Structure formats: C-alpha cells, structure tokens
Amino acid sequence: MNKHPDILCIGAVLWDIIGRATAHMQVGSDVPGRITRIPGGVALNIAMALKAYGLHPALLAAVGQDDEGAELIRACTRLGVDASHIYRSEDLPTDRYMAVEGANGLIAAIADAHSLEAAGDKILLPLTQGVLRGWDGIVALDGNLTTTLLEHIAHAPEFARTDLRVAPASPGKAERLMPFLDGGKATLYVNTEEAALLLHRPVSSAADAAQALREKGAYRAVVTDGPNPASIAREGALITLTPPEVLVTRVTGAGDTFMAAHIAAEAQGAATETALARALEAAAIYISGESYK
C-alpha cells in the first residue's frame, strides 16, 4: 500500500482462534460449537474497524517470517490495512490469541504475545528512525507491549506531539498503563474492571472510574461497563451515556470496535457526546453479530 496513513496502530497483530458455543458454559464445560481462526490482535482489530470508517491505518507490530506470519501479512493487505511497517522477525513465531465464548460471554482467553514483547522497541523503528519519523497524528496503542516499552512511549519525545489513544488489551494487562497516569496527554480506553485495577480500588460506575482516573493524572478517560452507562471524563466535563440494548452473540473484539469508532468519530469532527454515542452504537452492533458499517 502506498497511501500515506492517517493513523498508526501499535501493538498486537496475530491470529485469533475463537471457539463459540450457543450454550451457557462454566469451567469444565464440553459443548458443541464453532471454532474459527481470523486475523486479530488489538492493534489489527482497531485498524480494521478504522478502515471500515474510511481512515487509512498503518500497523507497527511484530510478525514472524514463518508461514503463519506470511499468511497474516497477506490478510492485512487484503483487508486494506498498511502492514508495510511491521517488524518481521526471523527467529520469533507469529503470535496467537485463543478464546472460548459461551452464551454467557467470555469463558476464558489466553493471549500469546511473547514475540511482540520480545521484539521490544524494534517495532517503533519506522517512527523513531524511518519514514514515519516526526509523526504528529493519532496513535492507537495497546497494552500488549511490555511495561518498559509503554513507559518509554509515555515519555518519549517521538510521541510528544501525537494524539495518543491507549487501551490495556485485557484486565490482566491493565496495570501496564500506569505510566500514562503521570500527567501525560494520552486518552485511556478501559472498562470498569480495568479501571479498578489501575486505581487499586473498587469502582461503583463508569462515571466514578472516569473521574477517578482523571484525578489520578489521566489526560482523558473513556470508561465502559458492558450494558451499563459509559462515561468520558476530561478537564471540566463528564459525559455519561447508556449503550443500546442488544442480544449478545460475541464479545471478543468489542472493546476494539468501540475504541475505533470513537477515534473515527472524533477524527471526523464529532463533538464529545456524539462520538461516545457512535462508539456505543458500533460496539452494540458488533456484539449483536451484525456488521458495524
């Protein structure tokens, strides 16, 4: 792809292996269902959604030179996402994510992003030394990177002029975002569980969490709470909206869709409340199993 990107997506680009069943499940359940393998990872999920909204995202990530990696790069290209800046490792395998979902939501998931972690700051070379040097646009960043690298990004001069949007990737990696609470300029996208981990205390609502994250040092906090009201807190303002009610058929990738829809809405000039409403609608459509565009 030769079109100049208008947003960078930094983080996990991997294969999603998802098992879905229509039955309610619990630990030890053994039920019939469907198993799929699709291109995924937080950074790629966000990029694919952004592409659907008319933006031109480029990926900064790590993908192996194995057969799975070559297939994944071809898939990115077919999807219209710029994969030309991805670091291709000779000795690291392509990462994978595995999840099991039932009618009652996500049962369990394992993210194997060890190659991304091992690649470290090599994935940033196009931004720090290459053709993307001097980038001052939007950056969507996920918490699959190591704590050390995330801390570097939070304070690196290369990111000082960027519009940085950060998501933790999962509750298990939420505390990796602590460096972005240090008076930075990042917008944090978290759910209430992730917010509670960052705050080291329970939260009563998305509004409570968003306000507390602002008080703790976040530039802006966008907090979701499943079917319950979601909130955005920024200096001098708190906006809270309730998501549309839908039948849940899938959950993996819903947060990425929400984040992408919100970024796209703001990039297209939408006001704060309108952007939140569009993001909630996009996530609701996604989890219902329909297309978000």
N, C-alpha and C positions, 0 to 999 in steps of 0.2 A: 504494500500500500504506500502511495506517495503523497497523500493528502496530509497536510500538517495537522497534528492533533490539537484539539482544543481542551482536552483534559487528560491528566495522567492518572492511571490506576496502578497503585503499587501494592504488591502482596502476593497472595496465593493464586496460582494458576495450576490447576490439577484436574484429575479425573474424579468426578463424583460417582460413587457406587451407592445407589439408594434402593433399599428394599421397602416396599409399601404394601400394607395389608388393610383391608376394609374392616377387620375385626378390632375390637379393643384388645390391647396387649399389656403384658406385665413381664417382669423378669421371669425367664424360663418359657415364655410362650413359643409355640411352634405352630405356625398357621400358614395357609396358602396366601400367596400374594404375587407381586411383580417385582423384579429386580432389573434396574436399568443402570447403564453407565453413560454418563453425559459429561461434556466439558463443564468444569465448575471451579470452585475456589472463590473466595470473597472478591478479590480484585477482578477476576474474569466475570463473575456474576454481575457485578456493578457495571463493568464495561459493556456487557451485552445489553443490559437494560438501558444504559445511556445511548447506545447505538440506536435502539428502538425509538428513542425520543429525539433523534435527529442530530445527536452530537457525534464527535469523531474521537473516541478514546484511544489512547495508546497504553500498552502494558509495560510495566517494569517488574520483572519477576524472574524466577529461575525454573527452567525446564531442562530435563536431561536430553542427551543426544541418543537415548535409547529409542526403540520402535514406538513406545507409548508417547514419548515426547514429540517425535516427528508427526505422529498422528494428531496430537493435540495442537501443534502449531498449524497444521493444515486446517483443523477445525476452526481455530481462531480466525484464520484468513477467510474461510467460507462464511463465517458469521459477520464479517466486515469489521473486525477489531484488529488494530495495528499491533502485530506481535513482533515487529522487526527490531525492537529494542530489548527483547527478552534475553537474559543471560543464559547461554546454552552450555551446561556443564558436561565435560567429557566423562567424569567419574562419579556423578551423582544421579540416582534414578529419578524419574518423574514422580512427583508427589501424588498422593491419593487421599480421598476422604470417603469414609463409609458410614452410612446411617441407616437406622431402622425406624420406620414410622408406622404407627397404627392409627385407627380411627380416633384415638385419644391423644394424638400428637406424636412428638418425637420421643422414642423409647430410649435410644442410645445412639451415640456417634463417636467415631474416632477420627481425628484429623492427623494424617501422617504428612506433616510439612517439614520434615527434617532436612530435605535438600534445600528448601528456601532458607531455613535457618543457617545451614552450613555455608551457603553462598554469601551470606552477610552483605556487606556494602558493595559487593561486585554488581549487584542488581542496580545500583544507583549510578554506575559509571556513565551512562548516556546523559544523565542530569548534571553530574559533577565535572565531567571532562569531555563529554561528547556533544552530539548535535543538539541536545536539549538543554545545554548549559545556558543559564540566565532565565530559566523558566519562571514566569510570574503569574501563571494562570491557576486554575483549580487543580488540586491534587486530592484524590481519594485514596486513603491509606488504610490498610487493615492490620490488625494486631497479631497476625501470624509471624511477623518479624520478631527477632529477638529483642529483649528488653534493652540491651546495649544499643542496638541499631535504632530502636524507637526513641531512646533518649537522645541519641545523636541528631536524629531528624528534628526533634522538638526544639533544638537549639542551634542547628546548623545554619550558617549564613545562606546556603543554597536554597533554603526554604523560607527565608525571612520575608520575601515579598509574595509568597504563594498564598492562595486561598485554600488552607489545609482542612480537609474533612477526614475524620478518623473514626473508625469502628473497631471494636475489640475482636471480632471474628467469632467469639464464643465466651460464655461466662468464665470458663477456665482460663482465659487469657485476658480478662478484663483489667486486672491489676497492672498489666504491661503498659496501660495508658496513663499511669501516674505522672510521667514526665510532662504530659500535656495539661496538667493542672497547675503548672508552675508559671502562671502569668503569661502563657503563650497566646497565640491567635488562632488556635485550632477550634473547629466546631466538632464536638463529640456526639456520636450517634450510639446510644446504648439503650438497653431495656432496663426495667426496674431491678432485675436480678443483678445485672452487671453494674448498675449504679450503686447498689448496696455494697457490692464488693469494693468499688472504688472509694466509697465513703466510709467503709468499715462500720456500718450501722444499718439497721433495717430502714426501709423507706415505706411510707404509707400510700404513696401515689406517684404517678409520673411527675406531677407538679412539684411535690415535695422533693423528689430526686433532682429535678432540673434546677430548682432554686438552690439546693444544697451544693450541687456541682459548681454552679456559678460562684457561690460564696467561697468554695474551696479553691477557686482560681481559674476555672474554665472560662474561656472567652465566650463560648456559647454552648448550650447543652440541649440536645434533642433527645427526649426520652419517650419510649413506647412501653405499653403494658398490655400486650395481647389485645383482647376485645375491649379493654378499659380505656379511658381517656388518655391521650398522649399530649405531651407538653414541650414547648420550646421556651427556654429562658435565655435572655440576653440582657445587656445593661438597660435597666429601666423598664423592662417589659417581660411579661409572662403570658403566653397564649396556650390555651388548652382546648382540644377538640376530641370528640368521640368518633372512633372508627365506624364505618358501615358494618352492619351485621351480615355475615355470610356463613355458609356451610364450609367448614374447614376440610379440605381434601389433601393438602400438602403444606409443609411448613419450612422445609429446607430451602433457603434462598429468599424467604420472605423479607427478612431484615435488609438484605442486599437490595432487593427491589424497592423497598421503602426509601433507603438512602439514595439510590439512583434517581428515583422520581423526584425527591426533594431537591437534589442538586440540579436536575434538569429544569425544574420549575423556576428555581431562583436564577439560573443562568439565562432563562428566557424572560426574566424581568418580573416574575410574580412577587407579590407582596408576601410578608411573612405568614399570615394566616392562610392565604390562598395556597402557598407552597406546601404547608403542612396538610391541608385538606387534600391536595392532589396526591401527596405521598401516601396518606392513609387509604385513599381510594385505590391507588395502584397496588398496595400490599393486600388489600381485601380481595381485589380481583384475582391476584396471583394465588392466594391461599385457597380460593374457591375452585381453582383449577382452570380458570379461563386465561385468555391472553391479556397481558396488561397494556397492549396497544393494538 
